[in-house]
Amino acid sequence: MRQRLLIPLLGNDIAPRFDLATEAVIVSFDKNGIEKEEKMLVFSLGSSEDLCHLILMEEIKVVICSGIEEEYYHYLTWKKIKVIDSVIGPWKKATEYFRKGFLIAGTILNQKPA
Amino acid sequence: MPLIENLTEHPIALESFIDGVPMALAVLDHNRKIILINRAYEALTGFSKKEITGIFCGHILRSRHCIKNCPVLKMGANSEPAGIESDIINKDRQLIPIRLNVAIIKNQAGQVVGHIEAVENLKEFRSLDTQFRQAFTFEHLIGHSPQMEKIFKILPVIAQSDSSVLITGETGTGKDMVAEAIHQSSNRSKGTFIKVNCGALPENLLESELFGHQKGSFTGAIENKPGRFRLAHNGTLYLTEIGDLPLVLQVKLLTFLDDQMIHPVGSTKGFQANVRIMAGTHRNIELMVKKGTFRKDLLFRLNVVRIYLPPLRERENDTRLLLDHFLHKKNTKLNKSISGFSAEALKILLDYIYPGNVRELRNIIEYAVNVCQTNRIEVEHLPAFMIGADPASQNNPQIQMLEAVDDQPERPSSRAAEKNQTWAVMEKKMILDALSSAHGKRNKTAEILGWGRSTLWRKLKKHNIVE
């Protein structure tokens, strides 16, 4: 299935806070799970509202993040967007885990190798 | 297992030691990576200690400052512990206000080997604070009339002094709220705020209530009672309805204001109490002094700072502001979604003179919001006494009742006739008075009224004072 996912960033890691992230990456996979596109985005200010708006505009299906407020989590899931939160570690590793199908909420990627 | 050595006879296990501390604690290495956390930290963040060892603390604590302004980064080898207020998002997706305290850890040679962070959950304090602010802060004493603006400007100054305060004003103008707001903004805010209604207790009980009593000093005194003065030690004692304080107790209060000593009933020992006294009344104290029902010397001691709260009818345009404010509040409280008032209802509400002032306005809105089943307050949702009669009418039972009780009006007698006038009439009179004292000069008139020239011109036209 084709997937389009967004990860808020802090350097090479998943940003600790969804509401404070000033960078994000959008990754697209084709139906075979092969990465098709990678788009980096930079915002002037971190804002949950703006990020949610962007997620809807970009037709994102999955969000991988770390700390996210309940209100925005429920809003995104209500909009049928899958949110995998409290994921800690490098974003590339997170996409790899996701692609392989074993990324779950609360995964800490720093220590344990895939 | 890390140990604390040389503290007791046998080494102490650090983990169990910090687990016993009720505040969230984390020990970090010099690279800000977590070495150890306690149970309180686990409970606060939602992460377990096993999974997060060796992780950069900012990813676990997820505080606003971890990302933008990490306090640990600013610390040098000789830095004192630092504390900042921030917020975190825990694993349960809750945004929690916190106070983050960080300190450096040194080894025996004095080298920095890491940091310890203590995180205090401020959620409970903040919710109390919010309720408190909603009820008592200056911000909540809303109003944008020049009269209220003057009061808002002076209140913070009064709060910072320790002088006695006398608050006067009609019933429902917010005397108690002002007293509590002053206390909360003062240096005594950590102390208690004790309110005593001098009119609500009989004379013999009031003495015991205020100054306390010694066990066995009278029949029924089965134990020592500290009294309100003692309870308010290091805080503020607010005597509401001071005009109703019996003369005998006025002398005792006077003695206290002189030497700050309280003598409980039946006690031979006095107690030095550090209490700020505030008093409030709706009565005309000067008139009471003339009649001999209030001690002149007590008035002089209480009257160090005098705050007069104007009645609502003298607060220009505040009625509309308060109507909207209370509608919003009651909407939230009663879970309604009333958007506003119909033009007819608004006219009645604005023309009414509110003898009970802000309290009466609040109650009218509460009634209307309760009764209203639509999304707009209509005339039929207002209390019957507002619809049935001319609002300024002498037939209004509420006004008659209030006037019967308030036999000693606060304002000078020359202004007593203004009591039943609406704001429009009052405003016209104010303009005419100002014009008269400015000998018709509009610049001076505008200055006296505290308005701009264009506002004065607009108001002159509105009241048909000029063509």
Chai-1 contact restraints between the chains, C-beta under 6 A:
chainA,res_idxA,chainB,res_idxB,connection_type,confidence,min_distance_angstrom,max_distance_angstrom,comment,restraint_id
A,P16,B,G58,contact,1.0,0.0,6.0,A-B,restraint_1
A,P16,B,H59,contact,1.0,0.0,6.0,A-B,restraint_2
A,P16,B,R62,contact,1.0,0.0,6.0,A-B,restraint_3
A,R17,B,R62,contact,1.0,0.0,6.0,A-B,restraint_4
A,L20,B,I67,contact,1.0,0.0,6.0,A-B,restraint_5
A,G67,B,R62,contact,1.0,0.0,6.0,A-B,restraint_6
A,G67,B,I89,contact,1.0,0.0,6.0,A-B,restraint_7
A,I68,B,R93,contact,1.0,0.0,6.0,A-B,restraint_8
A,E69,B,I89,contact,1.0,0.0,6.0,A-B,restraint_9
A,E69,B,R93,contact,1.0,0.0,6.0,A-B,restraint_10
A,E69,B,L95,contact,1.0,0.0,6.0,A-B,restraint_11
A,E70,B,R93,contact,1.0,0.0,6.0,A-B,restraint_12
A,Y73,B,R93,contact,1.0,0.0,6.0,A-B,restraint_13
A,S86,B,K91,contact,1.0,0.0,6.0,A-B,restraint_14
A,I88,B,H59,contact,1.0,0.0,6.0,A-B,restraint_15
A,I108,B,E51,contact,1.0,0.0,6.0,A-B,restraint_16
A,N110,B,I55,contact,1.0,0.0,6.0,A-B,restraint_17
